Each structure stands twice: as structure tokens, then as C-alpha cells.
Amino acid sequence: MTFAAGHKIGVYRIIRLLGEGGMGAVYEVEHEQLGVHYALKSFTLEDGHVDVLKNKFLTEGKILARLHDPHLVRVFDLNFDETTGTPYFVMDLVLAGDGRPRTLFDVKTAELDEECVLGWFTELASAIDYIHGQGIVHRDIKLGNVLLSSDGHVVLSDFGISRLFSERLRSDVKAVNTIVSEATTATRLVMGTQGYMAPEVARGEEATPAADSYSLGVMFVYLLTGIWYEPGSKVFKLLETLEYRWIDVLPRLLSENPAERPTNLSELVETLKSAPAAEQEKEEAPKAPPRRKRRVVLAFAVAAVLIAAVAGYFASSRRLAPPATNDFASSHRPEPPATNDFDAAFSPDGIYEAPQQ
């Protein structure tokens, strides 16, 4: 269920719809007494695992209300619409400089300054380390869940499918396990977004902080190269050519073995900041003309490199746009894979079910 502009939910008047996602719609609203504008997220799912996901929606609001970090959205209110009984929560309104909601999914990688990308990595690393320290795995870190503020900073949002591994926090917010039992078999809801999801999570294993590290690595491979990461691809060859400092970080985040992935992300920031940039390391290479900014290069701008280093990648697969669905910027949901190794099936809410191991 969605609401029209002017509709009242509690003390909030809807100004406009900002976007819709798998479980909810997000609106810009105005507090009638204070005149302050917020973002209001309402639960909209009407089929699929409604009861389980409604509980997770409410849990999301309770979690965010307990978190305090400059790069996480804050929740101020959680309640139910008196007319429809629809649950909602009220949070920070994060808009870009043009007054519209934008995420990292909306940026053009060809126009990015590498130092800007490093700044975003620094901010997200700090925020993710913080939530892990609070006993939370986000489970859906992706371009579409990272909001851009008017001053160019990033804010991580959408904790709707997060996992609590802190028993104290789980008790405080009265979280429920996302297990669904059927007549013939038990299934686990494998929560995340296809393409960003760590391999072990896609197999139905428990999500740990290492799964968030993997998703972060997928994001930043794309932001730095314009290429969507796939296991086994030769995109790291391109990183070696373009940005030497990142080659010491991203392959570690994207390790197939979760035990090998770093979970203290702030340490990676120090590694990146202390590492020399590509031009400094390649002393024997001709020096490029001075530039005010060093741009991150898209794949099509380095065709010669890709022909030599990534030919196998293009021969075996087509370039994919990142499958980022989110509540703020995009209504696109990636199609499920035609086949998979564990006979998974997608439910209407886009979360697929894998047999428990």
C-alpha cells in the first residue's frame, strides 16, 4: 500500500514519494507541529513471507534507533498508521545537492575522483566497523543502500534484512529468527542482493561480518573500474594498471574464503592512505601531464588494457549493470539466475530460499 501526497500518518504529512523497494516505500514527510522534514518508511509487502518480513521491518526501526554514527541513518519514531495499521518509522531525510534522493548507484564512475572514492570507503569502513561492534551484520551493503548527502558524504541505510549476532541486542529489540518451515522441508531465507552476496551466504550459510566485507569489495571494484565483479574475472589486472594501492585491499575483501577477509575495515583505510598512488610506483613509466584531478577510469576508456588483460572475461560474460535495488533510487529488481547449485527459488519479495545445510 502506498500513500498519496497530503495523506496524514500520525503527526506526519506526506510531501512526496521518494522511492519503493522490496518491503517498503519511502516518503518525504513534514512534522505538522515542528515543520521539520523527515523520511518516513512504511511497510508495503502484501504477499510472500509477510509476517516474518513485517517483524524484520519493525526490527530495522528498533535497530536504527539505537545506532549513533554520522554515516548511518537515524530513526526518531516508530509507530502504526491509525487508518490502515501499516507500520512505519521516521528517519533522517538524506537528499543530494539537487534536492533529490541519490545513492552511489546513481553516480557516473567516469566522473569520479579517486580521492573521493577513497573518502567514501573511509566513511563506510568506519560505519560498518561500528555496526559490527554493536553486534549487527548489515547483509545488504550495496550501491543502492548508500545515500549521498548534499555535501557529498555517504550514509548507509536499509537495515531491513540485517542479522543480529549480539544476544543482548537481539533481546532488546525482540528480534526473530528468519526461518520458515514447510510441510516437507525446512528452508532458510537467504537474505541479500544477488551479485553483492558473499558466496557462503548464497549457499545458505550464516552471514557474518566477513559477508559485509565481501559486499563492500564488490561495490568498490565497480566504483573504481566501472566493471561489475564476478568471481574468477580478471578485473584485478585492470586495478593493477590503474590504481596500485587498491590491489592490496580489494582482493582480500573478495576472497572466496570468509576467514581470509579482513573484518577490521579501518585498518584497510590506513593501508590505502599509506600506499603510494599508481603514478608514484611506476617510476619508469612516462609521466602523464599534470591534472587537477585523477579520474577513475571506466572500462571502455581503457579498451586496449581490457583487450589484453580481460579478454577472457568479455568472451565468457557480458557487462552487467550493478543489480542495486533500494528504497530510494531504483525500482529495478534483478532477475534470479536460471540455475544454481542449491536449487534456490525466489519468493515475491525478491529474497530467495535455500535448503538448510
Backbone torsions as a table, in degrees:
resi	resn	phi	psi	omega
1	MET	NA	131.3	175.4
2	THR	-116.7	159.8	-175.8
3	PHE	-117.0	146.5	-179.3
4	ALA	-86.0	159.6	176.0
5	ALA	-57.0	137.1	-178.4
6	GLY	96.7	-19.5	178.9
7	HIS	-64.7	142.2	179.4
8	LYS	-102.3	130.9	172.2
9	ILE	-121.7	105.5	-174.3
10	GLY	62.4	-125.7	-179.9
11	VAL	-97.1	14.6	-176.0
12	TYR	-111.9	132.9	177.1
13	ARG	-105.2	128.3	-177.1
14	ILE	-73.1	128.6	177.4
15	ILE	-93.8	-49.0	-178.9
16	ARG	-164.3	156.5	173.4
17	LEU	-81.0	128.3	178.9
18	LEU	-93.5	-31.6	179.9
19	GLY	171.2	167.3	178.8
20	GLU	-130.9	145.5	177.9
21	GLY	-130.0	-161.2	-174.9
22	GLY	-65.0	-36.1	-175.1
23	MET	-118.5	-14.8	-173.7
24	GLY	-152.2	167.9	173.2
25	ALA	-117.1	146.2	-178.0
26	VAL	-119.0	132.0	-177.6
27	TYR	-123.4	153.1	163.5
28	GLU	-87.0	129.1	-177.8
29	VAL	-130.3	162.1	176.5
30	GLU	-121.9	130.1	174.5
31	HIS	-70.9	123.0	-171.8
32	GLU	-62.4	-37.4	-177.8
33	GLN	-84.6	-39.9	-174.5
34	LEU	-87.7	-24.9	-176.0
35	GLY	73.4	12.8	-179.3
36	VAL	-90.4	142.4	179.2
37	HIS	-96.4	137.2	178.3
38	TYR	-132.6	176.1	167.5
39	ALA	-103.4	133.6	178.6
40	LEU	-118.4	127.3	179.7
41	LYS	-110.5	124.6	179.8
42	SER	-115.2	149.9	179.6
43	PHE	-81.2	128.0	-174.1
44	THR	-121.3	-9.6	-173.5
45	LEU	-64.7	131.6	-178.3
46	GLU	-119.2	-5.4	174.9
47	ASP	-144.2	-178.8	-173.6
48	GLY	82.9	-151.8	-177.6
49	HIS	-85.3	68.3	-169.6
50	VAL	-61.7	-49.7	-175.0
51	ASP	-63.0	-45.0	179.7
52	VAL	-62.0	-46.4	-174.7
53	LEU	-74.5	-29.0	174.6
54	LYS	-65.1	-40.4	176.5
55	ASN	-62.1	-39.3	179.1
56	LYS	-68.8	-34.8	176.2
57	PHE	-59.9	-47.6	179.6
58	LEU	-65.3	-37.9	177.7
59	THR	-62.5	-39.0	178.6
60	GLU	-56.3	-47.1	179.9
61	GLY	-61.3	-41.6	-179.6
62	LYS	-66.7	-38.3	178.6
63	ILE	-63.9	-51.0	-175.7
64	LEU	-62.8	-31.2	178.8
65	ALA	-66.4	-20.2	-178.5
66	ARG	-96.8	-6.2	-176.1
67	LEU	-99.3	140.6	-178.9
68	HIS	-137.2	96.6	179.3
69	ASP	-150.2	139.3	-176.7
70	PRO	-64.1	-14.0	-178.4
71	HIS	-113.6	24.9	172.6
72	LEU	-127.8	143.3	175.3
73	VAL	-67.7	146.1	178.7
74	ARG	-105.7	143.5	176.6
75	VAL	-107.3	134.7	-176.6
76	PHE	-111.8	-21.1	-173.8
77	ASP	-154.8	146.7	175.9
78	LEU	-142.1	128.1	-176.0
79	ASN	-161.3	-170.8	178.5
80	PHE	-124.3	139.6	175.6
81	ASP	-65.6	128.0	-174.3
82	GLU	-65.6	-30.5	-176.5
83	THR	-80.3	-45.8	-173.0
84	THR	-105.1	-14.3	-175.5
85	GLY	76.1	8.6	-178.1
86	THR	-71.5	128.0	176.8
87	PRO	-73.7	149.3	178.3
88	TYR	-151.9	159.0	167.6
89	PHE	-138.5	156.6	-173.2
90	VAL	-113.2	133.6	-173.7
91	MET	-142.9	-179.8	177.1
92	ASP	-53.8	140.0	170.9
93	LEU	-95.3	111.2	-177.7
94	VAL	-110.3	111.3	-179.5
95	LEU	-123.1	149.9	177.3
96	ALA	-75.5	-179.8	-175.6
97	GLY	-62.3	-23.8	179.5
98	ASP	-89.4	7.7	178.3
99	GLY	80.9	8.7	179.4
100	ARG	-111.5	154.5	175.7
101	PRO	-75.1	125.6	179.2
102	ARG	-134.5	150.6	178.6
103	THR	-127.8	177.0	177.1
104	LEU	-64.0	-18.8	174.9
105	PHE	-64.4	-23.7	-175.5
106	ASP	-89.9	-10.8	-174.7
107	VAL	-77.1	152.8	174.9
108	LYS	-97.4	114.5	-172.6
109	THR	-63.9	-26.9	179.8
110	ALA	-66.0	-21.3	-176.1
111	GLU	-99.6	4.1	-175.0
112	LEU	-84.4	139.1	169.9
113	ASP	-85.7	135.1	-177.3
114	GLU	-62.4	-33.0	177.3
115	GLU	-66.1	-33.2	175.9
116	CYS	-65.1	-43.4	177.9
117	VAL	-61.7	-41.3	177.2
118	LEU	-62.6	-38.4	176.8
119	GLY	-62.6	-41.9	177.3
120	TRP	-63.7	-42.1	179.1
121	PHE	-61.0	-42.1	180.0
122	THR	-60.8	-45.2	-178.2
123	GLU	-67.4	-42.8	-179.9
124	LEU	-70.3	-38.1	178.0
125	ALA	-59.1	-43.1	178.9
126	SER	-63.7	-44.4	-178.9
127	ALA	-65.8	-41.1	-178.4
128	ILE	-70.4	-40.8	174.8
129	ASP	-57.9	-39.2	-179.6
130	TYR	-64.0	-48.1	-177.8
131	ILE	-67.7	-34.2	175.9
132	HIS	-63.9	-38.4	177.4
133	GLY	-66.0	-22.1	177.3
134	GLN	-88.4	-1.6	178.7
135	GLY	89.1	30.7	-175.8
136	ILE	-126.3	133.7	167.4
137	VAL	-105.6	124.7	-176.2
138	HIS	-65.3	-47.3	177.5
139	ARG	73.7	-3.2	179.4
140	ASP	-145.7	45.7	176.5
141	ILE	-75.4	119.8	-177.6
142	LYS	-160.0	166.9	-177.4
143	LEU	-54.3	-42.4	-175.7
144	GLY	-73.0	-9.3	177.8
145	ASN	-105.6	10.1	176.9
146	VAL	-113.2	108.6	-176.8
147	LEU	-82.3	146.9	175.6
148	LEU	-102.1	127.1	179.3
149	SER	-87.4	171.5	-177.0
150	SER	-65.0	-22.7	179.3
151	ASP	-100.3	13.2	173.0
152	GLY	87.7	3.3	177.2
153	HIS	-85.0	168.4	-178.3
154	VAL	-113.5	149.0	-179.7
155	VAL	-134.7	122.4	179.9
156	LEU	-81.0	132.6	-176.8
157	SER	-129.0	-176.3	171.6
158	ASP	59.2	82.0	176.1
159	PHE	-99.4	25.5	-173.4
160	GLY	-64.0	-25.3	-179.6
161	ILE	-120.8	21.8	-179.7
162	SER	-64.8	157.1	178.6
163	ARG	-115.6	134.1	178.6
164	LEU	-98.4	118.5	174.9
165	PHE	-105.6	2.0	171.7
166	SER	-91.4	117.2	-178.8
167	GLU	-64.5	-33.9	179.2
168	ARG	-65.1	-45.8	178.8
169	LEU	-65.7	-40.4	178.3
170	ARG	-58.2	-41.2	179.3
171	SER	-68.5	-39.6	-177.9
172	ASP	-62.5	-40.5	-176.4
173	VAL	-98.7	2.4	178.0
174	LYS	55.7	49.6	-178.9
175	ALA	-72.9	154.9	178.8
176	VAL	-117.9	151.5	175.5
177	ASN	-74.5	142.2	-178.1
178	THR	-93.7	64.0	177.9
179	ILE	-114.8	131.7	179.4
180	VAL	-118.0	124.2	178.6
181	SER	-99.8	134.6	177.1
182	GLU	-115.0	177.3	-173.0
183	ALA	-62.4	-40.1	-172.6
184	THR	-107.7	-21.3	-175.5
185	THR	-152.9	153.7	174.6
186	ALA	-93.4	140.9	179.2
187	THR	-129.1	150.3	176.5
188	ARG	-108.5	133.3	174.9
189	LEU	-73.3	113.0	179.3
190	VAL	-88.2	105.2	-169.8
191	MET	-100.7	132.5	-179.4
192	GLY	156.0	-173.2	179.4
193	THR	-116.5	129.8	179.8
194	GLN	-54.5	132.8	-179.6
195	GLY	101.5	-36.8	176.5
196	TYR	-94.7	-17.4	-169.6
197	MET	-73.4	133.8	177.4
198	ALA	-63.0	147.2	-176.3
199	PRO	-56.0	-39.7	-177.8
200	GLU	-68.8	-32.1	178.0
201	VAL	-70.0	-39.7	178.0
202	ALA	-63.5	-25.9	177.5
203	ARG	-81.7	-4.6	179.3
204	GLY	98.4	8.3	178.9
205	GLU	-81.5	164.3	-177.9
206	GLU	-65.8	137.9	176.7
207	ALA	-78.5	131.8	178.1
208	THR	-121.5	173.9	175.8
209	PRO	-53.5	-28.8	178.8
210	ALA	-63.5	-26.4	177.7
211	ALA	-69.3	-37.0	175.4
212	ASP	-65.0	-37.2	178.1
213	SER	-60.7	-42.6	179.2
214	TYR	-61.4	-47.3	-179.2
215	SER	-60.8	-39.5	177.8
216	LEU	-62.5	-40.0	178.1
217	GLY	-62.8	-41.4	177.9
218	VAL	-59.0	-45.4	-179.4
219	MET	-58.0	-46.9	-171.5
220	PHE	-81.5	-21.8	168.4
221	VAL	-61.5	-44.0	-179.4
222	TYR	-66.4	-44.9	-178.0
223	LEU	-63.4	-31.3	-177.0
224	LEU	-86.8	-26.6	-172.9
225	THR	-123.0	-20.1	-172.9
226	GLY	78.4	7.4	-178.9
227	ILE	-110.8	135.5	179.0
228	TRP	-80.0	125.7	-175.1
229	TYR	-71.1	135.0	170.7
230	GLU	-133.5	135.2	179.0
231	PRO	-53.3	133.8	179.4
232	GLY	91.2	-9.3	179.3
233	SER	-73.8	166.4	-177.4
234	LYS	-104.0	30.1	-178.2
235	VAL	-64.3	-25.8	179.4
236	PHE	-66.2	-26.2	174.4
237	LYS	-60.8	-39.2	178.1
238	LEU	-67.2	-40.5	178.4
239	LEU	-62.1	-37.6	177.7
240	GLU	-60.2	-35.3	-179.1
241	THR	-76.5	-38.0	-172.3
242	LEU	-92.2	-49.9	-170.2
243	GLU	-137.5	89.8	-175.1
244	TYR	-61.2	-33.9	-175.1
245	ARG	-63.0	-32.1	-177.4
246	TRP	-76.0	-20.5	-178.3
247	ILE	-69.1	-16.4	176.3
248	ASP	-86.5	-5.6	-173.6
249	VAL	-119.5	-54.0	-171.0
250	LEU	-63.9	-42.0	177.5
251	PRO	-60.3	-30.4	178.0
252	ARG	-70.4	-41.3	177.8
253	LEU	-63.9	-31.3	-173.8
254	LEU	-100.6	19.0	176.8
255	SER	-60.5	139.9	176.7
256	GLU	-65.2	-26.5	-179.4
257	ASN	-93.4	113.9	-177.5
258	PRO	-59.8	-28.1	-179.5
259	ALA	-67.5	-20.2	-178.9
260	GLU	-92.0	-6.9	-179.3
261	ARG	-83.8	135.4	176.7
262	PRO	-69.6	139.2	177.2
263	THR	-111.7	-13.2	171.2
264	ASN	-91.9	90.3	-171.3
265	LEU	-73.0	-25.8	178.9
266	SER	-64.9	-29.0	175.5
267	GLU	-65.4	-33.9	177.5
268	LEU	-66.6	-34.6	177.1
269	VAL	-59.9	-44.1	178.4
270	GLU	-62.5	-38.8	176.9
271	THR	-60.6	-44.8	-178.6
272	LEU	-66.9	-40.8	-176.4
273	LYS	-73.1	-25.9	-179.3
274	SER	-90.4	-15.0	-178.4
275	ALA	-79.7	143.6	176.5
276	PRO	-70.2	150.9	176.8
277	ALA	-73.7	169.8	-173.0
278	ALA	-59.8	-42.2	-176.7
279	GLU	-65.7	-31.6	-179.0
280	GLN	-71.9	-34.4	-178.6
281	GLU	-75.8	-34.8	-176.3
282	LYS	-87.5	69.8	-173.3
283	GLU	-64.7	-31.7	-176.0
284	GLU	-82.5	-13.0	-179.0
285	ALA	-76.8	148.3	176.8
286	PRO	-59.4	140.0	-179.0
287	LYS	-75.6	134.8	177.5
288	ALA	-75.5	154.4	176.3
289	PRO	-57.7	147.9	179.9
290	PRO	-57.2	138.8	177.4
291	ARG	-131.1	145.1	178.0
292	ARG	-66.3	-37.2	-179.3
293	LYS	-133.2	149.3	177.0
294	ARG	-103.8	109.1	-172.4
295	ARG	-83.8	145.9	168.9
296	VAL	-73.9	133.9	-170.6
297	VAL	-101.4	131.0	175.9
298	LEU	-73.8	162.0	-177.0
299	ALA	-60.1	-40.6	-176.0
300	PHE	-70.7	-16.3	179.2
301	ALA	-84.1	-11.4	178.2
302	VAL	-124.9	49.6	-175.9
303	ALA	-59.1	-36.2	-178.4
304	ALA	-63.5	-39.2	178.6
305	VAL	-67.3	-42.3	-178.0
306	LEU	-66.4	-35.6	179.5
307	ILE	-60.8	-38.9	-177.1
308	ALA	-82.2	-40.0	-169.7
309	ALA	-102.7	-24.4	-172.9
310	VAL	-124.7	22.5	-178.2
311	ALA	-60.0	-40.3	-180.0
312	GLY	-63.7	-34.7	180.0
313	TYR	-63.4	-46.9	-178.7
314	PHE	-72.1	-25.3	178.7
315	ALA	-71.3	-29.8	-174.3
316	SER	-100.5	-16.4	-177.6
317	SER	-153.6	154.5	177.6
318	ARG	-91.4	157.8	177.6
319	ARG	-68.6	134.6	-177.5
320	LEU	-112.2	140.2	168.2
321	ALA	-73.4	143.9	-177.7
322	PRO	-60.6	132.3	-175.9
323	PRO	-80.1	69.7	-173.9
324	ALA	-101.1	105.5	169.5
325	THR	-99.2	144.9	-179.2
326	ASN	-158.7	168.4	-177.0
327	ASP	-81.5	-10.4	-170.8
328	PHE	-110.4	-36.6	-165.8
329	ALA	-121.4	-24.6	-171.0
330	SER	-144.2	140.1	176.4
331	SER	-101.4	2.7	-179.1
332	HIS	-73.0	134.9	173.9
333	ARG	-122.7	126.7	-177.1
334	PRO	-63.2	147.2	176.9
335	GLU	-70.9	145.0	177.4
336	PRO	-68.5	155.0	178.2
337	PRO	-63.8	148.6	-178.8
338	ALA	-66.2	-37.1	177.6
339	THR	-138.4	162.4	175.6
340	ASN	-156.6	171.7	-173.2
341	ASP	-81.7	-9.5	-174.9
342	PHE	-129.0	20.3	173.5
343	ASP	54.3	49.9	-180.0
344	ALA	-81.5	154.1	176.2
345	ALA	-131.7	138.2	-179.7
346	PHE	-86.7	135.0	175.0
347	SER	-89.1	168.7	-176.1
348	PRO	-58.6	-25.5	-179.9
349	ASP	-84.0	2.3	175.3
350	GLY	88.3	-0.2	176.4
351	ILE	-97.1	131.0	-174.9
352	TYR	-103.2	159.8	-173.7
353	GLU	-108.3	130.6	176.4
354	ALA	-120.3	139.6	177.4
355	PRO	-57.4	139.4	177.6
356	GLN	-65.0	140.6	179.3
357	GLN	-80.2	NA	NA
